[in-house]
Amino acid sequence: MSVTIRDVAQASGVHVSTVSRTFSAPHLVNAETRTRVLAVAEQLGYRPNRAARSLTTGRTNNIGLIVADLANPFFPPLIKAAQAAARRQDYHLFVADTDENPAEEEDLVLAFSKQVDGIVLCSPRLSNKALEKLAKRVPFVLVNRRIRGLTTVVMDVAQGARAAMEHLAGLGHRRVALVSGPSGSWTSGEIRKAVLETPDLETVVIGPNSPTEEGGLAVAAQVAEAGVTGVLAYNDLVAIGLIEGLGALGVGVPGDISVIGFDDSITGRLYRPKLTTVAMPAGDAGRMAVDLLVQSMSAATVLETHLVVRESTAPPKGVP
């Protein structure tokens, strides 16, 4: 037979309502009593009924996490960190994938809004206007999207893009390509602005493109014909697809063209040549987004990125 709230109350020497408040509104119970009730509940193995508690408090203790593509290795570390942060604060995390589809993204936000206390929305593809409208229905935190007045956690992709360009320039590259991401991507837009502002480099922008290996593979011929010696790709998947496509055309990396990715995913670390890439603090972003949501804090947080140099970049031919 399962342990009930009455069992905890009797063993703690308090009224049933005190046990209820300990779990639903702990700030209303004095510290000594709260500690005793929680200790007895732990000893007896009591777990509060979430459904009943939500009727009392108006909160579900559930959080929604919506990502652009679960197949992208960038997202699992973010999800894992967000789940740990939620569990630590007695919240459950529901995860969903939009498959880069803005309409699906909006449907998921609306569906989640009836079941959760808030939503963490990662790399959203909806317009600013649509996101501002949805924010009136349910609290949410945006990851890698900056909108004035909304709580955001962004990774400084512009800083990372500048570091990548400086690396290529330092190796002696003078004409490079940016293989950009989807047209609705804030990250892609920030990278593009930073790249085009880099002095002493002639830049060819190729895109928008699908943020997948197939997206990189599809533009390999275009990159090979662009007369560039270096490439910055939207993410590691695009970079790997590009390297595969260039290899099929007889173009070596880094011998003929240097390639830099974005994310520092495990895929890029295992690939050969090991991928030079911009490391993104995905785990920190997931953890921080959940904390901001649970604490109902309004903030615009920027996390640092940095370049990790591996095997896919080298000086262009003829440059020592």
VOPAGU-2260 file (C-alpha; in pm, 1 decimal, decimal comma):
REM VOPAGU-2260
SITE   aa  ch    i         X         Y         Z
SITE  MET   A    0       0,0       0,0       0,0
SITE  SER   A    1     136,4     340,7     -95,7
SITE  VAL   A    2     218,9     601,8     165,8
SITE  THR   A    3     -39,6     880,1     194,6
SITE  ILE   A    4     -25,3    1239,7     308,3
SITE  ARG   A    5    -208,3    1133,8     625,8
SITE  ASP   A    6      70,0     885,1     707,5
SITE  VAL   A    7     327,7    1162,4     680,6
SITE  ALA   A    8     115,9    1397,2     894,3
SITE  GLN   A    9      70,5    1137,2    1167,7
SITE  ALA   A   10     440,6    1042,3    1173,9
SITE  SER   A   11     544,2    1411,5    1176,8
SITE  GLY   A   12     296,4    1511,3    1449,0
SITE  VAL   A   13     138,7    1783,0    1231,3
SITE  HIS   A   14    -192,1    1843,1    1057,3
SITE  VAL   A   15    -248,6    1713,3     702,3
SITE  SER   A   16    -275,6    2073,4     577,2
SITE  THR   A   17      75,6    2143,2     706,2
SITE  VAL   A   18     215,4    1855,1     502,5
SITE  SER   A   19      28,2    1983,2     199,1
SITE  ARG   A   20     170,8    2334,4     242,5
SITE  THR   A   21     521,5    2191,9     289,4
SITE  PHE   A   22     511,0    2064,4     -67,2
SITE  SER   A   23     290,3    2325,1    -235,2
SITE  ALA   A   24     395,4    2645,8     -56,0
SITE  PRO   A   25     704,4    2570,2     158,1
SITE  HIS   A   26     763,5    2939,2     232,2
SITE  LEU   A   27     445,3    2935,1     444,3
SITE  VAL   A   28     578,7    2665,6     678,1
SITE  ASN   A   29     839,9    2744,5     943,7
SITE  ALA   A   30    1182,9    2600,0     872,3
SITE  GLU   A   31    1192,6    2351,7    1160,6
SITE  THR   A   32     853,6    2199,7    1077,5
SITE  ARG   A   33     930,9    2192,5     705,9
SITE  THR   A   34    1258,4    2009,3     767,0
SITE  ARG   A   35    1086,2    1752,3     990,0
SITE  VAL   A   36     804,4    1688,1     742,8
SITE  LEU   A   37    1042,8    1648,6     449,1
SITE  ALA   A   38    1263,2    1409,4     647,1
SITE  VAL   A   39     963,9    1193,0     743,5
SITE  ALA   A   40     832,6    1198,4     384,9
SITE  GLU   A   41    1172,3    1083,7     258,5
SITE  GLN   A   42    1193,6     812,2     523,0
SITE  LEU   A   43     845,9     679,7     441,5
SITE  GLY   A   44     896,1     710,0      65,2
SITE  TYR   A   45     609,9     955,6      17,9
SITE  ARG   A   46     577,0    1132,0    -317,0
SITE  PRO   A   47     319,1    1410,7    -353,8
SITE  ASN   A   48      46,7    1373,7    -615,4
SITE  ARG   A   49     140,9    1622,2    -886,4
SITE  ALA   A   50    -209,2    1639,9   -1030,9
SITE  ALA   A   51    -362,1    1717,0    -692,6
SITE  ARG   A   52     -89,5    1969,2    -616,6
SITE  SER   A   53    -147,2    2149,1    -946,7
SITE  LEU   A   54    -515,0    2195,0    -856,7
SITE  THR   A   55    -406,5    2361,7    -532,7
SITE  THR   A   56    -120,7    2574,8    -661,9
SITE  GLY   A   57    -223,5    2635,6   -1021,8
SITE  ARG   A   58     119,2    2503,2   -1128,1
SITE  THR   A   59     198,7    2178,4   -1306,9
SITE  ASN   A   60     570,7    2162,1   -1226,9
SITE  ASN   A   61     619,2    2071,8   -1591,7
SITE  ILE   A   62     842,2    2253,1   -1841,9
SITE  GLY   A   63     834,2    2222,2   -2220,0
SITE  LEU   A   64    1158,1    2220,2   -2419,2
SITE  ILE   A   65    1124,7    2268,7   -2795,4
SITE  VAL   A   66    1427,2    2226,2   -3021,9
SITE  ALA   A   67    1471,4    2270,6   -3395,4
SITE  ASP   A   68    1604,6    1920,8   -3470,7
SITE  LEU   A   69    1663,9    1632,8   -3229,3
SITE  ALA   A   70    1886,0    1462,1   -3488,2
SITE  ASN   A   71    2135,6    1748,6   -3465,6
SITE  PRO   A   72    2411,2    1649,0   -3217,3
SITE  PHE   A   73    2421,4    2008,2   -3091,1
SITE  PHE   A   74    2096,7    1962,3   -2897,3
SITE  PRO   A   75    2144,3    1647,9   -2676,7
SITE  PRO   A   76    2393,9    1815,1   -2436,8
SITE  LEU   A   77    2154,2    2110,8   -2404,6
SITE  ILE   A   78    1858,8    1879,0   -2337,1
SITE  LYS   A   79    2052,6    1673,3   -2083,6
SITE  ALA   A   80    2162,0    1982,7   -1889,6
SITE  ALA   A   81    1810,4    2129,8   -1900,1
SITE  GLN   A   82    1664,0    1803,4   -1769,9
SITE  ALA   A   83    1912,0    1792,0   -1482,1
SITE  ALA   A   84    1830,1    2153,2   -1390,2
SITE  ALA   A   85    1456,8    2080,5   -1401,4
SITE  ARG   A   86    1486,0    1763,9   -1192,2
SITE  ARG   A   87    1694,3    1946,5    -932,1
SITE  GLN   A   88    1404,9    2188,9    -884,1
SITE  ASP   A   89    1135,7    1917,9    -885,5
SITE  TYR   A   90    1015,3    1984,2   -1239,4
SITE  HIS   A   91     947,6    1742,2   -1521,5
SITE  LEU   A   92    1076,3    1821,0   -1871,7
SITE  PHE   A   93     880,9    1745,9   -2190,0
SITE  VAL   A   94    1087,9    1758,6   -2510,4
SITE  ALA   A   95     962,6    1811,0   -2865,7
SITE  ASP   A   96    1119,9    1861,6   -3207,9
SITE  THR   A   97     993,9    2105,8   -3474,8
SITE  ASP   A   98    1202,4    1963,3   -3760,9
SITE  GLU   A   99    1293,3    2323,8   -3852,2
SITE  ASN   A  100     925,7    2394,2   -3931,3
SITE  PRO   A  101     784,0    2729,0   -3801,6
SITE  ALA   A  102     422,3    2609,1   -3828,2
SITE  GLU   A  103     501,7    2297,1   -3624,5
SITE  GLU   A  104     684,4    2517,9   -3375,1
SITE  GLU   A  105     377,5    2733,7   -3320,0
SITE  ASP   A  106     150,0    2427,0   -3285,8
SITE  LEU   A  107     381,7    2278,1   -3022,6
SITE  VAL   A  108     394,6    2600,5   -2819,6
SITE  LEU   A  109      14,2    2619,3   -2819,1
SITE  ALA   A  110     -19,5    2251,5   -2723,5
SITE  PHE   A  111     241,4    2275,1   -2448,4
SITE  SER   A  112      89,7    2595,9   -2308,1
SITE  LYS   A  113    -199,7    2395,4   -2162,4
SITE  GLN   A  114      24,5    2142,8   -1988,1
SITE  VAL   A  115     332,1    2328,5   -1861,1
SITE  ASP   A  116     431,8    2626,2   -1647,4
SITE  GLY   A  117     667,1    2755,8   -1915,1
SITE  ILE   A  118     863,0    2669,4   -2228,6
SITE  VAL   A  119    1228,8    2680,7   -2328,5
SITE  LEU   A  120    1234,6    2747,2   -2702,6
SITE  CYS   A  121    1567,3    2667,5   -2871,1
SITE  SER   A  122    1672,5    2817,4   -3204,8
SITE  PRO   A  123    1314,8    2913,9   -3298,5
SITE  ARG   A  124    1224,9    2975,6   -3663,2
SITE  LEU   A  125     908,7    3181,5   -3601,4
SITE  SER   A  126     907,9    3556,0   -3665,7
SITE  ASN   A  127     963,9    3804,3   -3382,6
SITE  LYS   A  128     600,8    3912,9   -3407,5
SITE  ALA   A  129     473,5    3556,0   -3374,3
SITE  LEU   A  130     699,8    3485,8   -3075,9
SITE  GLU   A  131     592,8    3806,5   -2899,0
SITE  LYS   A  132     229,5    3703,7   -2945,3
SITE  LEU   A  133     289,7    3352,7   -2808,9
SITE  ALA   A  134     477,0    3494,6   -2508,8
SITE  LYS   A  135     147,1    3643,0   -2391,0
SITE  ARG   A  136      -2,3    3293,2   -2365,2
SITE  VAL   A  137     275,6    3113,0   -2177,8
SITE  PRO   A  138     605,4    3218,7   -2015,4
SITE  PHE   A  139     908,0    3115,1   -2212,9
SITE  VAL   A  140    1282,0    3158,8   -2244,0
SITE  LEU   A  141    1443,5    3182,6   -2585,9
SITE  VAL   A  142    1776,6    3014,1   -2654,2
SITE  ASN   A  143    1980,4    3155,5   -2943,4
SITE  ARG   A  144    1730,0    3420,1   -3037,3
SITE  ARG   A  145    1732,4    3778,4   -2913,6
SITE  ILE   A  146    1404,5    3971,7   -2889,6
SITE  ARG   A  147    1370,0    4289,4   -2685,4
SITE  GLY   A  148    1148,7    4240,3   -2380,4
SITE  LEU   A  149    1173,2    3858,4   -2375,0
SITE  THR   A  150    1402,2    3648,9   -2155,5
SITE  THR   A  151    1686,9    3513,8   -2367,7
SITE  VAL   A  152    2000,4    3304,0   -2341,6
SITE  VAL   A  153    2224,0    3345,3   -2645,0
SITE  MET   A  154    2565,0    3211,5   -2733,1
SITE  ASP   A  155    2799,3    3473,1   -2875,0
SITE  VAL   A  156    2816,4    3328,7   -3226,3
SITE  ALA   A  157    2945,5    3658,7   -3365,5
SITE  GLN   A  158    3249,3    3630,2   -3137,7
SITE  GLY   A  159    3302,4    3273,7   -3260,1
SITE  ALA   A  160    3267,7    3372,2   -3625,4
SITE  ARG   A  161    3523,9    3651,1   -3583,6
SITE  ALA   A  162    3766,7    3407,2   -3420,6
SITE  ALA   A  163    3718,5    3164,7   -3711,5
SITE  MET   A  164    3785,3    3436,9   -3968,6
SITE  GLU   A  165    4092,5    3559,0   -3780,9
SITE  HIS   A  166    4221,2    3201,0   -3776,3
SITE  LEU   A  167    4180,7    3165,4   -4153,5
SITE  ALA   A  168    4337,9    3506,1   -4217,2
SITE  GLY   A  169    4628,4    3418,3   -3989,2
SITE  LEU   A  170    4692,3    3103,5   -4192,9
SITE  GLY   A  171    4717,3    3313,4   -4507,3
SITE  HIS   A  172    4369,3    3270,9   -4657,5
SITE  ARG   A  173    4234,9    3573,2   -4844,8
SITE  ARG   A  174    3920,2    3450,9   -5022,1
SITE  VAL   A  175    3678,1    3245,2   -4814,3
SITE  ALA   A  176    3318,6    3123,8   -4824,6
SITE  LEU   A  177    3043,6    3130,9   -4565,7
SITE  VAL   A  178    2803,8    2838,9   -4605,5
SITE  SER   A  179    2509,5    2987,7   -4417,2
SITE  GLY   A  180    2215,1    2822,6   -4244,6
SITE  PRO   A  181    1833,9    2846,6   -4278,3
SITE  SER   A  182    1682,3    3181,8   -4372,4
SITE  GLY   A  183    1489,8    3209,0   -4042,2
SITE  SER   A  184    1792,6    3142,3   -3822,4
SITE  TRP   A  185    1906,8    3418,1   -3584,5
SITE  THR   A  186    2237,9    3234,9   -3545,5
SITE  SER   A  187    2298,9    3233,1   -3919,8
SITE  GLY   A  188    2224,6    3604,5   -3941,7
SITE  GLU   A  189    2465,4    3688,1   -3659,0
SITE  ILE   A  190    2741,9    3477,6   -3812,9
SITE  ARG   A  191    2690,7    3640,7   -4152,5
SITE  LYS   A  192    2713,5    3993,5   -4011,9
SITE  ALA   A  193    3034,8    3914,0   -3823,5
SITE  VAL   A  194    3195,1    3743,7   -4124,5
SITE  LEU   A  195    3115,3    4025,2   -4367,3
SITE  GLU   A  196    3265,8    4279,7   -4125,6
SITE  THR   A  197    3599,7    4095,9   -4112,1
SITE  PRO   A  198    3876,1    4307,1   -4269,1
SITE  ASP   A  199    4134,2    4172,3   -4517,7
SITE  LEU   A  200    3913,5    3882,3   -4629,0
SITE  GLU   A  201    3703,8    3854,9   -4945,2
SITE  THR   A  202    3393,1    3658,7   -4852,5
SITE  VAL   A  203    3149,9    3466,4   -5073,0
SITE  VAL   A  204    2814,5    3387,9   -4904,5
SITE  ILE   A  205    2652,4    3061,6   -5016,8
SITE  GLY   A  206    2301,3    3001,2   -4892,4
SITE  PRO   A  207    2059,4    2986,7   -4721,8
SITE  ASN   A  208    2103,3    2611,9   -4673,6
SITE  SER   A  209    1954,5    2322,6   -4481,3
SITE  PRO   A  210    2142,2    2286,2   -4147,4
SITE  THR   A  211    2220,4    1919,7   -4218,0
SITE  GLU   A  212    2489,4    1700,9   -4375,1
SITE  GLU   A  213    2275,9    1695,0   -4688,3
SITE  GLY   A  214    2282,7    2075,7   -4690,2
SITE  GLY   A  215    2662,6    2076,4   -4690,4
SITE  LEU   A  216    2681,8    1802,4   -4950,9
SITE  ALA   A  217    2448,3    1994,5   -5181,3
SITE  VAL   A  218    2674,0    2301,5   -5202,9
SITE  ALA   A  219    3009,0    2120,4   -5237,2
SITE  ALA   A  220    3033,4    2184,7   -5612,1
SITE  GLN   A  221    2942,2    2550,6   -5563,3
SITE  VAL   A  222    3215,4    2588,1   -5300,4
SITE  ALA   A  223    3469,9    2409,8   -5520,5
SITE  GLU   A  224    3392,1    2647,4   -5809,3
SITE  ALA   A  225    3399,2    2964,6   -5595,7
SITE  GLY   A  226    3776,5    2997,4   -5595,9
SITE  VAL   A  227    3799,9    2999,1   -5216,7
SITE  THR   A  228    4065,8    2841,3   -4997,4
SITE  GLY   A  229    3870,0    2846,2   -4669,9
SITE  VAL   A  230    3509,7    2790,9   -4555,9
SITE  LEU   A  231    3310,5    2865,4   -4241,4
SITE  ALA   A  232    3002,5    2641,8   -4223,7
SITE  TYR   A  233    2681,5    2713,2   -4031,8
SITE  ASN   A  234    2730,0    2408,4   -3809,5
SITE  ASP   A  235    2933,8    2089,0   -3778,5
SITE  LEU   A  236    2682,2    1881,1   -3973,6
SITE  VAL   A  237    2699,9    2118,0   -4270,5
SITE  ALA   A  238    3081,1    2120,3   -4245,4
SITE  ILE   A  239    3098,9    1739,5   -4247,5
SITE  GLY   A  240    2858,8    1712,7   -4541,6
SITE  LEU   A  241    3067,3    1971,4   -4726,3
SITE  ILE   A  242    3392,7    1780,6   -4662,8
SITE  GLU   A  243    3227,6    1461,9   -4793,5
SITE  GLY   A  244    3107,2    1642,0   -5104,3
SITE  LEU   A  245    3443,7    1807,0   -5168,9
SITE  GLY   A  246    3616,8    1470,7   -5130,1
SITE  ALA   A  247    3388,9    1318,9   -5394,3
SITE  LEU   A  248    3497,7    1599,4   -5628,5
SITE  GLY   A  249    3866,1    1532,1   -5561,2
SITE  VAL   A  250    3908,4    1841,9   -5342,3
SITE  GLY   A  251    4107,0    1767,9   -5026,6
SITE  VAL   A  252    4050,0    1913,3   -4679,1
SITE  PRO   A  253    4260,0    2086,2   -4558,4
SITE  GLY   A  254    4505,1    2041,0   -4847,2
SITE  ASP   A  255    4293,7    2230,5   -5102,0
SITE  ILE   A  256    4027,8    2398,3   -4886,4
SITE  SER   A  257    4019,6    2453,9   -4510,8
SITE  VAL   A  258    3681,2    2399,9   -4340,3
SITE  ILE   A  259    3556,3    2528,9   -4002,7
SITE  GLY   A  260    3231,7    2418,1   -3837,6
SITE  PHE   A  261    3018,2    2554,3   -3555,2
SITE  ASP   A  262    2903,1    2374,9   -3235,1
SITE  ASP   A  263    3196,0    2148,0   -3136,1
SITE  SER   A  264    2965,7    1845,4   -3145,7
SITE  ILE   A  265    3091,1    1493,5   -3080,2
SITE  THR   A  266    3043,0    1422,2   -3451,3
SITE  GLY   A  267    3309,0    1676,7   -3545,2
SITE  ARG   A  268    3549,4    1542,6   -3284,0
SITE  LEU   A  269    3519,6    1185,9   -3416,5
SITE  TYR   A  270    3531,6    1275,1   -3785,3
SITE  ARG   A  271    3853,8    1257,8   -3990,6
SITE  PRO   A  272    4002,5    1505,9   -4043,2
SITE  LYS   A  273    3903,5    1619,0   -3693,3
SITE  LEU   A  274    3698,7    1932,7   -3737,5
SITE  THR   A  275    3820,3    2279,4   -3647,0
SITE  THR   A  276    3507,8    2437,3   -3499,5
SITE  VAL   A  277    3357,5    2705,9   -3278,6
SITE  ALA   A  278    3264,2    2556,8   -2940,3
SITE  MET   A  279    2915,6    2649,5   -2820,1
SITE  PRO   A  280    2824,7    2619,9   -2447,6
SITE  ALA   A  281    2503,7    2426,1   -2515,2
SITE  GLY   A  282    2489,1    2262,9   -2172,2
SITE  ASP   A  283    2529,5    2595,6   -1991,3
SITE  ALA   A  284    2255,7    2744,8   -2209,8
SITE  GLY   A  285    2009,8    2464,2   -2131,5
SITE  ARG   A  286    2076,8    2480,2   -1759,5
SITE  MET   A  287    2051,7    2858,4   -1744,3
SITE  ALA   A  288    1732,1    2872,0   -1950,6
SITE  VAL   A  289    1553,6    2633,7   -1712,9
SITE  ASP   A  290    1675,9    2824,6   -1406,9
SITE  LEU   A  291    1551,5    3155,9   -1549,4
SITE  LEU   A  292    1216,1    3002,1   -1635,6
SITE  VAL   A  293    1162,0    2840,5   -1293,9
SITE  GLN   A  294    1264,9    3157,4   -1113,4
SITE  SER   A  295    1049,8    3375,8   -1342,7
SITE  MET   A  296    1347,9    3601,2   -1404,2
SITE  SER   A  297    1371,0    3849,3   -1688,8
SITE  ALA   A  298    1719,7    3862,0   -1836,1
SITE  ALA   A  299    1922,5    3876,1   -2155,3
SITE  THR   A  300    2223,1    3650,1   -2102,6
SITE  VAL   A  301    2517,2    3610,7   -2340,9
SITE  LEU   A  302    2747,4    3308,2   -2313,8
SITE  GLU   A  303    3098,1    3308,5   -2459,3
SITE  THR   A  304    3210,5    3088,6   -2749,1
SITE  HIS   A  305    3563,3    2996,9   -2854,8
SITE  LEU   A  306    3748,7    2844,6   -3147,8
SITE  VAL   A  307    3887,5    2490,6   -3121,5
SITE  VAL   A  308    4161,0    2430,3   -3379,8
SITE  ARG   A  309    4199,3    2071,8   -3504,0
SITE  GLU   A  310    4289,7    1911,0   -3837,2
SITE  SER   A  311    4052,8    2057,3   -4097,1
SITE  THR   A  312    4236,2    2390,3   -4135,0
SITE  ALA   A  313    4582,8    2465,6   -4272,1
SITE  PRO   A  314    4761,5    2735,0   -4472,7
SITE  PRO   A  315    4650,7    2752,8   -4838,8
SITE  LYS   A  316    4874,2    2597,6   -5102,7
SITE  GLY   A  317    5186,4    2801,8   -5162,5
SITE  VAL   A  318    5174,9    2967,8   -4820,1
SITE  PRO   A  319    5428,3    2824,9   -4569,9
